Amino acid sequence: MNLVDLRSEVINIISNITGSRLIFLLDDGTNYIPKISKVDPTSLKSITTGFVERLKSEVIDNTDLTLPLLSNIDERKNALYQFDYQKQPQEFAALDSAAKLPPNSQEYYIPTPSFEDVKAIAFIIYGNGKTISLYKNKTPLTVLKNTSNLVNFVMNKQGILEELTENVFKLDFNFDLFLLDGQYYVKNHRTLEVAMKFHEIISEQATLAISSLADSGMIDDISHLQQSSSELSSARKLAKIAKHSPVLGKIDCPSVISFVSKHKVLSGVLKLNESGDKFIVKTKEAQKHFIKLMSDDYLESELTKILYDSLAKDAL
């Protein structure tokens, strides 16, 4: 789905809302179980309005938004990533189950005092015969607790501060990802890596890239790059070239060496071995430039002949 179609789908849903649900995803130690939260109608309406407004501002009215594939991730700040890996985090299945709970479901959540069994929150919006399901990870700031260092107060009708004896569950309208028409759209990829063990999937893709680079014969000693692949930032870049490199497996080694030797910048940072037929990528600096080379990030303007290190290349 392209961005125009996505916006159209979201508009059709939020313009014809027939209902909404707040669902807690509970961690039972093995699986994440969806349980419906009982919310009074007025509060549910306010929550729905909050999430709808957030979808409008971040998806519909955001003219700078881009919609790249998650496997082609870069450092751009204003992106909604389409999840395109075959293996999915366990939380995705839980969000899908939450979206499919029948209208007459009696699977209600009975809150514990500190909501310690809650893994995340799903908010489901129904409209136009479809659903958009938003996922929000629970963080330490989600539950406001009374502790030895912190006391929560509320002002009563007489203007007197009274201590809250119960913990408070705080809900804002940020979301980490959403599910629409079977496709997952990721706004906060850090949540995937930190809270959903997505780093394991990235590491698997990075291993594939290392294997392909070894087979290509372009690197003199791949052990240094292999060691760096244990770091998440490097693994993420290697995972990207595993799926999307326009160079690796497509351009032969002599052609790549010829390109580098004529490049005003790369010729100074990417060195060759004594035989002149392979690259030396021992240092982090050399590894950085070599990975960028595999991503074809070094471009030259046909108009100005200026060399660029391109951050994001959206095909025209």
WOJOTA-V481663 format. One record per run of one state. SS is the DSSP state (2 for helix, 1 for strand, 0 for the rest). FROM is the first residue (numbers start at 1). TO is the last residue. Records with the same first field share a line. If there is no record, write none. Layout:
SS = FROM-TO ; FROM-TO
//
This chain:
0 = 1-2 ; 15-16 ; 28-31 ; 37-40 ; 61-65 ; 67-68 ; 73-78 ; 80-80 ; 83-89 ; 100-107 ; 109-117 ; 128-129 ; 138-142 ; 145-152 ; 156-160 ; 164-167 ; 170-176 ; 181-182 ; 187-188 ; 196-197 ; 217-218 ; 220-222 ; 229-231 ; 245-252 ; 263-265 ; 270-270 ; 273-278 ; 281-283 ; 295-297 ; 301-306 ; 310-316
2 = 3-14 ; 41-60 ; 70-72 ; 90-99 ; 189-195 ; 198-216 ; 223-228 ; 232-244 ; 253-262 ; 266-269 ; 284-294
1 = 17-27 ; 32-36 ; 66-66 ; 69-69 ; 79-79 ; 81-82 ; 108-108 ; 118-127 ; 130-137 ; 143-144 ; 153-155 ; 161-163 ; 168-169 ; 177-180 ; 183-186 ; 219-219 ; 271-272 ; 279-280 ; 298-300 ; 307-309
//
